[in-house]
């Protein structure tokens, strides 16, 4: 009985994870990699909380994808 309950919870967890990835705005499943290049990865890991105008220019030039991080001047 315990194994059945654990199995049901695992199936529900996997289904909900799959559904959330399909519904997210991240475009994750439309690309063959998670990050466009190393600049994209460094920004996502370390700089997304303090976006600068150079980051905006790089993202446009290098065609990064994902959820947009707003640039707020003066931060």
C-alpha positions as CSV (number, residue, x, y, z in Angstrom):
1,X,0.0,0.0,0.0
2,X,2.8,2.4,0.8
3,X,4.5,1.7,-2.5
4,X,1.3,2.5,-4.3
5,X,0.9,5.8,-2.5
6,X,4.5,6.8,-3.3
7,X,4.0,5.8,-6.9
8,X,0.9,7.9,-7.2
9,X,2.7,10.9,-5.7
10,X,5.6,10.4,-8.1
11,X,3.4,10.3,-11.1
12,X,1.5,13.4,-10.0
13,X,4.8,15.2,-9.4
14,X,6.1,14.3,-12.9
15,X,2.9,15.2,-14.6
16,X,2.7,18.6,-12.9
17,X,6.4,19.3,-13.8
18,X,5.7,18.5,-17.4
19,X,2.6,20.6,-17.5
20,X,4.3,23.6,-15.9
21,X,7.1,23.5,-18.5
22,X,4.6,23.5,-21.3
23,X,2.7,26.5,-19.9
24,X,5.7,28.6,-18.9
25,X,6.8,31.6,-20.9
26,X,10.5,30.5,-20.8
27,X,10.5,29.0,-24.3
28,X,12.7,26.2,-22.8
29,X,11.4,23.4,-25.0
30,X,11.9,25.4,-28.2
31,X,15.7,25.4,-28.0
32,X,18.2,22.6,-28.0
33,X,20.3,24.2,-25.2
34,X,19.4,25.9,-21.9
35,X,21.6,29.0,-22.6
36,X,22.5,30.7,-25.9
37,X,26.2,31.0,-25.0
38,X,28.5,31.6,-22.0
39,X,27.5,35.3,-21.6
40,X,23.9,34.2,-21.4
41,X,24.7,31.6,-18.7
42,X,26.8,34.1,-16.6
43,X,24.0,36.6,-16.7
44,X,21.4,34.1,-15.7
45,X,23.4,32.7,-12.9
46,X,25.0,35.9,-11.5
47,X,23.7,39.1,-13.0
48,X,20.0,38.8,-13.4
49,X,19.2,40.7,-10.2
50,X,21.1,43.7,-11.5
51,X,20.6,44.1,-15.2
52,X,22.7,46.8,-16.9
53,X,22.3,48.5,-20.2
54,X,25.2,46.4,-21.5
55,X,23.3,43.3,-20.7
56,X,20.3,44.5,-22.7
57,X,22.5,45.2,-25.7
58,X,24.2,41.8,-25.4
59,X,20.9,40.0,-25.1
60,X,19.6,41.7,-28.3
61,X,22.8,41.2,-30.3
62,X,23.3,37.6,-29.2
63,X,19.5,36.7,-29.3
64,X,19.1,35.4,-25.8
65,X,15.8,33.7,-24.9
66,X,13.9,33.2,-21.7
67,X,11.8,35.3,-19.4
68,X,12.8,39.0,-19.7
69,X,14.6,40.7,-16.9
70,X,13.6,44.4,-16.9
71,X,16.4,47.0,-17.0
72,X,15.8,49.8,-14.5
73,X,18.1,52.7,-14.9
74,X,19.9,53.9,-11.7
75,X,20.2,50.6,-9.9
